[in-house]
């Protein structure tokens, strides 16, 4: 599933340094605004120890992890929604992503300039939020007069509902509240999906902290403010040291593991970022396992077996018959597929089966 998270933030908060570490793509990281003009896109592997264990068990010819896409979007500034600092171009890039990762500077360093002169993460968050709100307001205010005429005729029920939703959204945005704080039913979601509202996208705040704070496990006052803000608006927040991640990204896997051990860290911040971004979008993983290939596949939580079959190939979904299913833990405990079948752990599931995270599946189909 081609889902992507966009990395945003004010200039010089560590966005591009973080993106470089994620993808080793070498996006220009410089100590001045607009070092990144075009959005850089990078695909990363989703870390999953279960895939390694499946590989050890099945011993396939190849192993294929699932992936996740990150887009590095140039630094926004105050007035972006009005075109300041190439703002409209940057906002259009955000519109294309499924979730927003907002990198917030939570470290002090006189050698790295801040666009507003001082370190204040809440001010930075509100600056970005306000630009996203203004951009959404612009869309709503252009659409409302057009849909109002159709709604007044009451010929099209969808037009009436859409008008009412947009009025509610307009009131919310005028209160400087992001759309993601509103609840929509399935039909309402469908009616507004095409708008691509920026403030409706799920948000993950990444607090970029100093190497010292990370290693000392210090929650500084800047970080605490962001954590409190995230809790208030039901968003997610995490800490990371872009500097450490940049150093780790230059190492081979073995050296990376040794360096993490020396630092006293169980995992890299990037692995946690990838996993948190994955979870933010409600993404889960199922596996296929055979002699030729062991592979991880991304699916959306709540998807049924035929839809997951379609993730592999549309023909699998069209001709779906059943899915032979075993839970990852049951398969590992049994010691193999044959043993799992003998123990009655392998089930035959039909079209209504809701796939679970970690399911190992074999799809039966006919086209």
N, C-alpha and C positions, 0 to 999 in steps of 0.2 A: 504494500500500500504506500503510495507516494505522498506521505505527509511530511510537512516541514515546519520548523520553528524558526522565526526570525529574531536575530539578536539586535536589540536597539539600545540606545542610551545617548547621553550627551557626548560631545567630543571629549576625548582624552580620559575616559573612565576605564579603559582597558578592554574595550570590545574587540578590537582587531587582534590584540595580543591573545585574547582568549580564543578567538576564532582560528588564529594560526595554530594554536596548540591543539585545537580539536581536529583540524583537518590536515595540518602541516602543508596548507595550501600557499603559505607565503603572502597573504594579503598585506598590503603596505601598512605598516604600523609606524606612525610618526607623531612627534609631539606638537601637532598643530591641527586645528579643525579641518575636517573634510579630507583627511588622509585617505579615506575610502570613498570613492565616488560611485562606482558601479557596485551593485550587490554581488558579493562573492558567494558562491554556493558550494558547499562541501558535503560529501556523504560519509558518514561514520558507521563503524560496526557497533551494534548494540551488545555490550558485554553480557554474557550469560553463561555461568558455570555449568548449567545443565547441558548445554551443547557439547562441552568438552567431555562430560561424563558419558553422554550418549555415543560420542565418537569412540571413546575407550571401550564401550560395551559392544558396539556393532562392528567397529573397525572397517569403515567404508573406504572407498577409493578417494573420496573428497568430502570435505565439510564446508558448508556454506552458512555463515551467520546471517541474521537479518540486519537491515540497515536503517538509518534515520538521517534525515537531511536538515542541515542548518544553513541559514542564509544570513550573511553579515550585511546589515543595512547601515548606510552611512550615518554619521552622528547628526541627530536632530538638534535644532536650536529653537529658542523662543521665537514665535512667529512663523514656524514651519508651515502651518496650515494656510498662511497667507503668502507662502512662496519664499519666505526668508531662508537663506542658506540652502538653496535648491530643494526646499522642503516638500513641495508638491510631488517632485520626482521620488523622494525618499518615501513619502507616505503611500504612494502607489505601490511601492515594493512591499510594504508591510501588508497591504491589502491582499497580497497573493499568498501569505503564509497562514498556517492553521493555528499557531500559538505564538505568543510573544515572550521572548526572554529579555527582560530589562536588566541590563548590567548597571549597577549603581556603585559609584566610587565610595568606599568606606575606609580609605587609608589616607594618611597624611604624608605628603612628599613635596617639599618646596621646589624640587627639580622638575616636577610634572605640573604644568599649568592647568588650572581649571577655568573653563569658559566663563564662570561667574565669579572667579577670584577666591572663593572660599569653599570648604567642604561642608555640604549640607544635603544629605541624601533625600530627605523628605521634599525639600525645595526642588531637587532634580527630578524626583518622581512626579511631582505635581506639574512641573514644566512639560514633561513628556505627555502626561495624562491630559493636560489642557489642550495640547495640540491635537491629540487623537480625538478628544471630545469636539473640538471646533471642526475637525474634518468630517466627523459623523453628523454634526449639526447641519453642516452645509448640504449634505446629501438629503437629510430629512426635510429641510426647509425648501429645497428645490422640488421635492417629490409631493409634499403635502397638497399644494394647490391643484396639482394635476389629478391626484387620486380623490380629492374632496368632491369634485364634480360627479365622478362615477359613484361615489359612496352615497351622495344625496339622492340619486335616482333609485337606489336600493334594488337595482335589477340584478347586480352581481354580488352575492353574499361575500365572496372573497374580497371584493373591493371595500365593502363596509368594514370587514374585520381588519384588513390591512390599514385602512385609514385610522381606525381606533388604536391599533398597535403603534403606528407611527406617532400619533398624538401622545401616547403614553411614553414612548421613547424620547420624544421632544421635551416633555416635562422633566424627565429624568436627567437628560443631558444639560438642560438649562440650570439644574441644581448642581452641576459639576459632578455628577455621579455617572460612572461608566455603565454601559448597557449590560455587562456581564452580571451585574447585581440584580437584574430582573429575571423573573421566571417566565418561561414561555412553554405552552403546550406544543405538541407535535405539529399541529397545523400552523400555528403561529411561526414556529421555527422555519417551516417550509416556505411561508409567505415572505419572510424577510431574509432568507438565505442569500438571495442574489445580490443584496446590498453590500455584503462583505464588510459589515460594520467593524471598525478597528477596535472599539472598546468592548465589543462582544467576545473577542478572542480571549481564551484563557491566558493568564499571566503568571510567569515565574520570575521572581526577583532574584538576581544573583549579586550578592554583596562581594565586591572585589576587595579583599583585605590584604594587609601586608603579610610577608612571609613569617615575621615574628609572631603576629597575632594568631596565625593559623597553627604554627607549631606549638605555641603556648596554650592553644585552645581558649583564646580570649574572645569574649563577646564584647567588643567595644561599644561605646555609646551610639555610634553611627549605625552599627549592625542592629542593635536592640531596637532602634527606631524603625528600621525597615521590617524587622520581624513583627513588631506590633502593628505596623501598617498592613502587612500581608494578612495577619490574623483578622483584622477589622473587616477587610473586604473579601475574605475567603479565598485569597490567592495563596501561592506557595513561595517560600523564600529559602535560600541556602547560601552558604559562604564558600568562597573559592579564592585561591591566590593565583591570579593569572600568571604571575612571575614564576611560581613553582611549576605550574602546568606547562609553561613554555620550556622550562628546563627539562621536564620529564618527556616532552614530546620529541626531543632530540635523541633519546636513548632507545636502544633495542629492548625487547620485552624482558630479557633476563636482567639487564642492567637497571631497567626501570623498577623491577620488583625489589632489587637490592637497595636502590635509592629510597624507595618508599619505606622499606624496613628501617633504614638508617634514620629517616625522618620520623619514624614512629607512627606512620600512617597505614591504615589497613587497605585503602584503595585511593586511587587518584580522584581529585575533585571532578575531573572530566567524566569519569565513569559514572559518578553520582549524577552529574548534570544530564548526561545522556539518558540515564534511567528515569530521573525526575521529569524530563521533557516527555519521555515515552508515556509515563504514567499520567502526566497532565492532560494528554489527549485521549486517555482511556484506552491506550493500546496494550495488547497482550500478545503472547507468543505461543504458537503451536509448532509441533515438529513433525517431520516425515523422516523415517529412518529405514534405510535398506543398504544392501551391499555396495551399490554404486554411489550412494550419497546420503549423508545425514544433513538435514537442512532446517533452519529456523525460519518461520514465516510470521509476519506481523498481521494481526487482525484487530478489529475494533471490538471492545467488550460488548457482549450481547448478541454477536453475530451467530447465526445458525450454521449448521454443517454445510449446506449447499453453498452459502455465501463464502465460507472459508475455502471450500473446494474451488470456487471462482477466483480466489486470490492466487492460486497456482495456475489455473488456466480456465478460460470461459467455458470450454467444452466440458470440463469436470462439473461445472455448475449446471449446465444445460442437461447433461445426461446422468445427473446424480442418482445413484441407487441407494447407497448406504455408506456409512463410515465406520470402519473397524477402529475402535478407540480403546486406548489404555492410558491411564494417568502416568505421568513421568515417574513419580515415586513408586508406584506399583511395579512398573517395568524394571526399575533399578533393583528393587527388593527381590523380584523374581529371578533376575540374572539373565534375562533374555526374552524375546517375544514368544518362543516356543514354550518356555516355562510359564510365562504369564498366561498363555492360553490354557495350559494344563491346570493352573490354579483358578481359572475362571475369571481372571482379571481383565480379559479382552472382551469388550462389548460390541454389539452391532447396533449402531445408532441410525435413526432415520432423519427425515427432512426437518423435523421440529427440534432436534437436539441443539442446545445452546453450547457451543464449544467453550471449554474452560482453559485458562492459562496453564500451559505445561502439558496439554493433551498431545499424545503421539498418535497420529492419524494415518490410516491407509484408506483412500477414497476408492470406492467401487462405482464405476459409471459406464454408460453405454450411449454412444452417439452414432 
